[in-house]
Amino acid sequence: MPGSELFGAEERKEVMDVLETGIMFRYNHDQPRKGIWKAREFEKELADFVGAKYAHVVSSGSTAVATMMAACGVGTGDEVIVPAFTYIATIEGALFNGALPIFAEIDDTLCLSPEGIRAAITPKTKAVMLVQMCGAMARMDEIVALCKEHNLILMEDTAQALGASYKGKALGLYGAMGTYSFDFFKIITAGEGGGIVTNDEQLYRNADMYSDHGHDHIGDNRGMENHPVLGFNYRISELHAAVGLAQLRKINHLLQTNKKNKKVLKDALSKYPQITFRFLPDPEGDSATFLSFFMPTEELARTTAREFGKAGIGVNYWYDNNYHYIRNWEHLKEMKTLAKIPVELLGSRQDLKTLHLPQSDLIIGRLISIGIRVSWSEEDLQSIINKMDTILKEVLA
Ligand SMILES: Cc1ncc(COP(=O)(O)O)c(C=O)c1O
């Protein structure tokens, strides 16, 4: 979680700017806030960094996904194609807008595959929620073409891939809209926070309204202006925006250091012919937050991940964890929710209890990801390599 490793004087300064005025609300209070507008500044710098015409920041990556769904007009009665390897927020974002998530296969990019998407399309398919998993990209050319061919809205859940790009264009800008997360574990953190980017003015306005009870924010008095639609409170606070702003200013350093550290570990693992790596359609555009590789079998992957963990190497074996793969999402399979959404209307096309995604299982079962850290010294990296070598020589013997 690189961003949180670089927490320092810059974050404290931005937060103190807010605390000195005491204005933690992102709108109004023009006089006492003395020109301090952290959310606005964060949005401007995020748009510049990504190369988007518009950026809007909200309270989390999850509320960003929910806002994107609403802004794009995807909801009740619509099928949305999603991957089974993501964070549950992607799925909740679809469900709580009334849409039906339809699970499709991923490929060796760790993201939805073009063939998987094609196989999942029905006359009710309205959108594809492409999750750019573990810091890098899907097969973008094919997926963008497929969405055009079938007139589907492409939405990018880029929560894990701020700073990643494909052929020079930021992930998040390939779809109608894209979202980012600034939670504590991401490349930059605001503590909690999320971002939404788009080049479409109407979609931006929709997101801006929806995330603040439908207020249109036209004029200089939020509250007295129009509220053309209903929405909800997904606003970010000035305190969180202040932290996010300081972190965003460090992102180029974070990306460079990630790439350097990842290369050292990838080179070290490359000498094992049994190990293969996640396919990156554009390696230059990788944000390098993870080094993701495949072991020859599920059993070897599980053993290796366990031994790496015991040796103090920060790894994820996603197949067994509770968070990122459908295998352990019992709450979803049973459609258990406290919200009284009409679950009987959902889940009709795919029976989630019996749903089998053989290709995704094969990929995730053999996958290990090492979280790249920005604070590693050369000695730290060498020590990790030594530990990996000791373990791999035994495991792969
Ligand atoms: C793919 C994906 N989408 C959405 C989210 C939700 O972001 P947040 O934790 O900021 O709500 C996450 C968080 O891990 C994520 O990985």
The ligand as an ORCA input file, in Angstrom:
! r2SCAN-3c Opt
* xyz 0 1
  C     -12.025     -3.108     -7.684
  C     -12.515     -2.287     -6.530
  N     -13.647     -1.587     -6.651
  C     -14.117     -0.823     -5.661
  C     -13.444     -0.742     -4.461
  C     -14.042      0.069     -3.350
  O     -13.222      1.120     -2.953
  P     -13.370      1.728     -1.475
  O     -12.695      0.810     -0.523
  O     -12.653      3.047     -1.579
  O     -14.799      1.905     -1.208
  C     -12.254     -1.438     -4.270
  C     -11.530     -1.394     -2.990
  O     -10.684     -2.195     -2.696
  C     -11.762     -2.244     -5.342
  O     -10.646     -2.945     -5.220
*
